[in-house]
Amino acid sequence: MDMDFGGNFVGGYSVNYKEVLKQQDIMAVTKLLVHRMMENPYISVGDYLQELSDTDLDSLQNAIEQDHFEDVILISEMLATGEGCDPAKDFDEFSQRANSLTTFITIASLGRKGLVKVHYDKLSFHPDSAKNVVVERIDGLDYGSLIDKFK
C-alpha cells in the first residue's frame, strides 16, 4: 500500500487529512476520525475510545492483531495532536505513540468486557502522563478463574 499521508515540516510530520481520505485501504474507523478532526481538531484519546462503538473498537483490536499498523499509526498521531502534543518528529515517536494506542485499545476492550476499570480521563500521549494509573483490577472479580478459561 502506498502510504504518503503527510508532509514533513520543520519540527515533525503532519497528517494530511485530505490525502488519507483518498486512500482505498484505510479502515472506516480511521476515516471517521479524519472527518471528526477536520471539523474539530481537539479530542482526548479517552473521549475517543469511550465514544467508539463496540464494533469500531473490535475492528481496531483486529487491526492490531492482523498487523494493520497504518491505521494504528494514523489514529495515534491524530489523537496525539488532537490532545495538544507536537507532531511526531521521527520513527521512535511514531512507534511509541502507536504502542501507547495499542495498549489503550486493549485496555478499553477489557473495560467494555467488565474485566477492568478504565480511567479514560487519564489516558494520554503526553510524556508526563506515563505514570498515570489508567487501569485497575475490579475488586471481587476472580481473575484466577478467568485465566484458567484461557489455558
Backbone bond lengths (Angstrom), bond angles and torsions (degrees), N, CA, C in turn:
res aa  C-N    CA-C-N  psi(-1)  N-CA   C-N-CA  omega(-1)  CA-C   N-CA-C  phi
1 M - - - 1.441 - - 1.524 108.09 -
2 D 1.319 115.99 133.58 1.461 120.96 177.67 1.517 108.20 -85.95
3 M 1.324 115.31 114.99 1.460 119.76 -172.35 1.528 110.62 -118.52
4 D 1.309 117.56 78.07 1.456 120.91 175.65 1.521 107.40 -106.05
5 F 1.329 116.32 90.76 1.451 120.70 -170.20 1.500 115.75 -101.47
6 G 1.275 117.53 -14.84 1.448 115.23 -172.48 1.497 112.15 -152.14
7 G 1.290 113.25 179.27 1.437 119.56 178.64 1.503 110.63 -112.37
8 N 1.307 114.35 138.44 1.454 119.17 174.45 1.520 106.66 -78.66
9 F 1.292 117.23 135.59 1.450 120.62 175.16 1.516 107.86 -141.38
10 V 1.282 115.88 167.25 1.456 119.37 -179.40 1.522 108.44 -59.57
11 G 1.315 116.25 120.52 1.455 120.68 179.22 1.508 114.21 104.66
12 G 1.333 119.58 -11.42 1.450 119.46 177.30 1.505 113.87 154.00
13 Y 1.318 115.05 -164.13 1.461 122.94 -179.82 1.518 108.38 -113.80
14 S 1.308 115.99 151.16 1.458 119.39 175.34 1.527 108.47 -124.89
15 V 1.312 116.32 150.19 1.456 121.27 177.17 1.520 107.62 -82.73
16 N 1.317 115.77 126.25 1.452 121.92 176.38 1.525 107.05 -91.05
17 Y 1.326 115.88 98.38 1.460 120.93 -173.13 1.525 112.89 -58.76
18 K 1.306 117.64 -40.84 1.473 120.07 -178.96 1.523 111.51 -63.76
19 E 1.326 116.94 -37.22 1.468 120.30 177.71 1.524 111.28 -69.49
20 V 1.309 117.21 -38.04 1.467 120.41 178.17 1.523 109.71 -60.62
21 L 1.321 116.72 -43.28 1.466 120.32 -178.40 1.526 112.52 -64.15
22 K 1.311 117.87 -24.79 1.473 121.63 179.55 1.529 112.52 -77.10
23 Q 1.321 118.02 -17.54 1.459 121.81 -175.18 1.525 110.68 -74.42
24 Q 1.326 115.93 134.80 1.461 121.48 -179.43 1.528 113.10 -78.89
25 D 1.339 116.37 -30.25 1.464 120.59 -172.12 1.528 114.29 -91.79
26 I 1.298 117.89 8.62 1.460 121.31 -178.86 1.525 109.10 -86.47
27 M 1.319 115.84 138.31 1.460 121.31 -178.41 1.531 111.39 -66.60
28 A 1.315 115.08 152.34 1.464 120.65 179.92 1.521 111.49 -59.98
29 V 1.338 117.90 -39.22 1.461 121.28 -179.52 1.534 110.72 -62.76
30 T 1.315 117.43 -32.86 1.464 121.33 176.99 1.524 110.14 -70.11
31 K 1.304 116.66 -44.07 1.463 120.53 179.75 1.532 111.04 -64.93
32 L 1.320 116.83 -36.10 1.471 119.34 176.49 1.525 111.16 -62.15
33 L 1.331 116.81 -41.08 1.460 119.60 177.53 1.526 110.67 -66.42
34 V 1.321 117.74 -37.81 1.472 120.48 177.11 1.524 109.73 -58.32
35 H 1.323 116.34 -48.38 1.474 119.56 179.45 1.526 110.79 -59.38
36 R 1.310 116.15 -43.07 1.467 120.10 179.17 1.525 111.19 -62.33
37 M 1.335 116.42 -43.73 1.462 120.82 -178.72 1.528 111.30 -67.03
38 M 1.314 117.34 -30.85 1.463 120.48 177.66 1.533 110.28 -69.25
39 E 1.330 117.01 -31.94 1.460 121.22 178.18 1.522 111.88 -79.73
40 N 1.329 115.94 -42.54 1.463 121.55 -178.54 1.524 107.78 -148.89
41 P 1.321 118.24 108.49 1.467 120.97 -173.49 1.528 115.01 -77.82
42 Y 1.323 118.33 8.72 1.460 120.83 -178.19 1.524 110.63 -112.17
43 I 1.332 116.02 123.09 1.466 121.88 177.11 1.524 107.83 -161.72
44 S 1.319 115.50 144.82 1.459 118.89 174.57 1.525 108.62 -94.32
45 V 1.308 115.92 153.23 1.463 120.39 179.77 1.529 110.30 -63.42
46 G 1.322 117.14 -35.93 1.459 120.39 178.34 1.518 112.44 -63.74
47 D 1.333 116.38 -45.45 1.465 120.21 177.49 1.528 110.68 -61.80
48 Y 1.323 115.96 -43.26 1.464 120.60 -179.82 1.534 110.85 -58.43
49 L 1.325 116.27 -49.37 1.463 119.78 -177.26 1.527 111.55 -67.06
50 Q 1.322 117.77 -36.95 1.465 120.36 178.23 1.520 111.28 -65.61
51 E 1.317 116.82 -35.48 1.461 120.94 -176.10 1.528 113.42 -81.78
52 L 1.337 117.53 -15.47 1.460 119.76 179.61 1.524 110.70 -63.98
53 S 1.310 116.03 143.32 1.459 119.41 172.08 1.528 108.57 -71.14
54 D 1.316 116.26 161.74 1.461 120.14 176.38 1.531 110.61 -58.64
55 T 1.320 115.82 -38.62 1.461 120.66 -179.94 1.526 111.00 -63.32
56 D 1.334 116.99 -44.56 1.465 120.09 179.87 1.527 111.56 -68.11
57 L 1.330 116.83 -38.57 1.462 119.38 176.84 1.529 110.03 -63.74
58 D 1.328 116.93 -42.13 1.466 120.72 176.64 1.521 111.49 -62.24
59 S 1.331 117.06 -38.76 1.472 118.93 -179.87 1.528 110.69 -67.07
60 L 1.329 117.78 -34.43 1.468 119.96 175.55 1.522 110.53 -69.07
61 Q 1.320 117.16 -40.50 1.470 120.31 177.04 1.526 109.85 -61.36
62 N 1.324 117.05 -41.64 1.468 121.15 177.38 1.519 111.76 -65.62
63 A 1.321 117.08 -37.44 1.469 120.49 178.08 1.524 110.59 -60.56
64 I 1.322 115.83 -40.06 1.466 120.45 178.30 1.524 109.66 -65.38
65 E 1.314 116.48 -46.86 1.465 120.93 -177.16 1.523 112.27 -66.50
66 Q 1.335 117.10 -27.08 1.460 121.30 -178.16 1.529 112.50 -101.48
67 D 1.320 116.35 16.82 1.468 121.58 177.48 1.528 113.41 56.05
68 H 1.303 117.09 39.25 1.475 122.35 175.98 1.525 107.61 -95.33
69 F 1.342 114.50 65.04 1.453 120.36 -169.05 1.523 114.75 -76.74
70 E 1.332 118.33 -13.83 1.461 118.80 178.40 1.522 110.69 -57.11
71 D 1.335 114.86 -45.59 1.462 119.22 -179.87 1.525 111.55 -67.23
72 V 1.319 116.83 -40.50 1.465 120.71 -179.99 1.527 110.02 -62.13
73 I 1.323 116.55 -42.98 1.472 120.48 179.20 1.528 110.39 -64.87
74 L 1.317 116.94 -45.57 1.468 119.84 179.82 1.522 111.77 -62.02
75 I 1.321 116.20 -47.21 1.466 119.92 -179.18 1.520 110.53 -63.10
76 S 1.331 116.70 -43.62 1.466 118.74 -179.19 1.518 111.14 -63.14
77 E 1.314 117.77 -39.11 1.464 119.98 179.59 1.526 111.11 -69.29
78 M 1.324 117.29 -41.14 1.465 119.85 178.30 1.527 110.79 -63.29
79 L 1.333 117.05 -43.58 1.462 120.07 -178.89 1.526 111.56 -69.46
80 A 1.329 116.82 -37.71 1.470 119.54 178.98 1.525 110.33 -62.85
81 T 1.320 117.21 -47.18 1.470 118.93 178.89 1.528 110.32 -71.00
82 G 1.335 116.86 -28.11 1.459 120.98 177.46 1.516 113.57 -66.64
83 E 1.328 116.58 -23.34 1.463 118.84 176.56 1.524 112.05 -102.51
84 G 1.332 116.38 10.36 1.455 119.65 171.83 1.513 116.70 103.12
85 C 1.321 118.37 2.53 1.467 119.98 176.56 1.526 109.61 -73.59
86 D 1.308 115.94 151.37 1.458 120.32 173.36 1.519 108.94 -67.49
87 P 1.334 117.58 152.70 1.469 119.51 175.54 1.531 110.68 -58.21
88 A 1.323 115.73 149.57 1.467 120.88 179.88 1.528 109.79 -60.71
89 K 1.318 114.31 141.61 1.462 120.55 -177.79 1.524 113.23 -99.53
90 D 1.332 117.23 -22.03 1.459 119.27 -175.19 1.525 110.23 -158.09
91 F 1.332 114.56 177.03 1.459 120.88 -177.74 1.525 111.93 -58.87
92 D 1.321 117.22 -40.17 1.467 120.18 -179.22 1.522 111.65 -59.40
93 E 1.313 115.68 -40.28 1.463 119.10 -179.51 1.533 110.88 -70.52
94 F 1.348 117.08 -41.25 1.468 120.09 174.77 1.524 109.98 -58.91
95 S 1.324 115.82 -44.99 1.457 121.31 -178.36 1.527 111.47 -63.32
96 Q 1.308 116.97 -44.02 1.458 120.95 179.70 1.528 111.09 -62.62
97 R 1.317 116.44 -42.66 1.468 119.88 179.63 1.525 111.32 -67.55
98 A 1.329 117.09 -41.39 1.467 120.15 178.16 1.528 110.49 -63.84
99 N 1.320 117.01 -40.58 1.470 120.17 177.08 1.520 111.18 -64.05
100 S 1.323 116.72 -40.36 1.471 119.98 177.26 1.521 110.58 -62.21
101 L 1.337 116.78 -45.99 1.461 119.77 -179.90 1.521 110.71 -62.65
102 T 1.317 117.38 -40.24 1.464 120.88 177.24 1.532 110.06 -57.45
103 T 1.316 116.40 -44.93 1.458 121.09 177.98 1.524 110.62 -64.07
104 F 1.325 117.59 -45.33 1.467 121.23 -179.97 1.533 111.58 -60.90
105 I 1.329 117.00 -41.42 1.468 121.19 179.41 1.529 110.03 -63.32
106 T 1.318 115.99 -43.78 1.465 120.32 179.50 1.524 110.98 -63.62
107 I 1.317 116.34 -43.72 1.470 121.05 178.09 1.527 110.07 -61.71
108 A 1.325 117.46 -45.20 1.466 120.89 179.78 1.526 110.91 -62.14
109 S 1.320 116.27 -39.67 1.464 120.73 178.82 1.530 110.66 -64.01
110 L 1.315 117.00 -43.57 1.474 120.80 176.93 1.529 110.83 -64.27
111 G 1.329 115.76 -37.73 1.458 119.91 178.07 1.516 112.31 -63.98
112 R 1.315 116.67 -41.37 1.468 120.03 179.73 1.520 111.79 -66.30
113 K 1.315 116.27 -26.48 1.467 120.69 178.71 1.529 111.81 -85.59
114 G 1.333 116.68 -0.21 1.451 121.38 178.17 1.519 114.10 77.60
115 L 1.331 116.90 19.78 1.457 120.46 -176.35 1.519 113.34 -93.29
116 V 1.323 117.60 -19.98 1.465 122.46 178.73 1.522 108.74 -147.51
117 K 1.318 115.55 161.71 1.459 121.62 172.81 1.523 107.02 -98.63
118 V 1.317 116.59 125.41 1.466 122.08 -177.39 1.524 109.42 -104.64
119 H 1.312 116.16 132.02 1.468 122.05 174.14 1.527 107.67 -98.11
120 Y 1.323 115.46 83.23 1.464 121.17 -175.33 1.521 112.34 -59.26
121 D 1.330 116.08 -32.21 1.464 119.71 -178.81 1.527 112.47 -69.20
122 K 1.322 117.60 -12.50 1.472 121.94 -179.79 1.527 112.62 -99.55
123 L 1.341 117.31 -11.01 1.463 120.27 179.48 1.524 109.23 -70.07
124 S 1.313 116.71 128.49 1.459 119.89 -177.59 1.522 110.49 -163.74
125 F 1.320 114.96 152.52 1.464 121.53 174.32 1.525 112.12 -89.42
126 H 1.318 117.41 -9.72 1.460 120.00 -179.52 1.527 109.97 -61.08
127 P 1.322 117.22 134.79 1.468 120.12 179.76 1.529 112.78 -56.75
128 D 1.312 117.80 -32.25 1.469 121.43 -179.96 1.528 112.82 -66.04
129 S 1.316 117.12 -18.51 1.463 120.32 -175.41 1.526 112.93 -89.39
130 A 1.314 117.67 0.20 1.469 120.67 -176.17 1.524 112.95 -59.98
131 K 1.313 117.38 -24.42 1.462 120.56 -178.91 1.531 112.88 -93.39
132 N 1.320 117.08 -0.60 1.466 120.31 179.32 1.522 111.15 -66.14
133 V 1.315 116.10 141.97 1.460 120.99 171.09 1.524 105.87 -82.75
134 V 1.332 116.59 113.98 1.458 120.37 -175.69 1.525 112.84 -108.13
135 V 1.332 116.65 -12.66 1.459 120.09 -178.63 1.529 108.50 -147.20
136 E 1.341 114.70 144.40 1.464 120.46 178.72 1.516 110.12 -135.70
137 R 1.303 113.76 152.72 1.458 120.11 171.74 1.522 108.61 -66.22
138 I 1.296 116.12 154.96 1.460 121.31 176.23 1.522 107.78 -98.93
139 D 1.333 115.83 121.04 1.467 120.51 179.06 1.524 109.96 -58.46
140 G 1.318 114.78 136.84 1.455 120.15 177.09 1.514 114.55 88.65
141 L 1.313 118.25 -10.75 1.463 120.89 179.07 1.525 108.24 -83.12
142 D 1.315 117.14 128.66 1.465 122.20 -178.24 1.523 109.02 -85.07
143 Y 1.324 115.87 88.92 1.457 121.44 -178.49 1.529 111.42 -66.89
144 G 1.339 117.14 -29.58 1.465 120.65 178.99 1.519 111.83 -60.11
145 S 1.336 116.73 -43.19 1.463 119.26 -179.74 1.532 110.65 -69.96
146 L 1.319 116.87 -31.64 1.461 119.68 176.93 1.528 110.74 -66.12
147 I 1.316 116.18 -41.45 1.470 120.91 178.75 1.510 109.97 -63.99
148 D 1.332 117.65 -40.87 1.465 121.70 179.45 1.530 111.45 -60.09
149 K 1.320 117.55 -33.82 1.471 120.99 179.57 1.523 112.15 -63.96
150 F 1.333 117.01 -26.65 1.457 120.51 -176.14 1.514 113.41 -96.67
151 K 1.318 117.46 0.70 1.477 120.57 178.78 1.489 111.72 -80.36
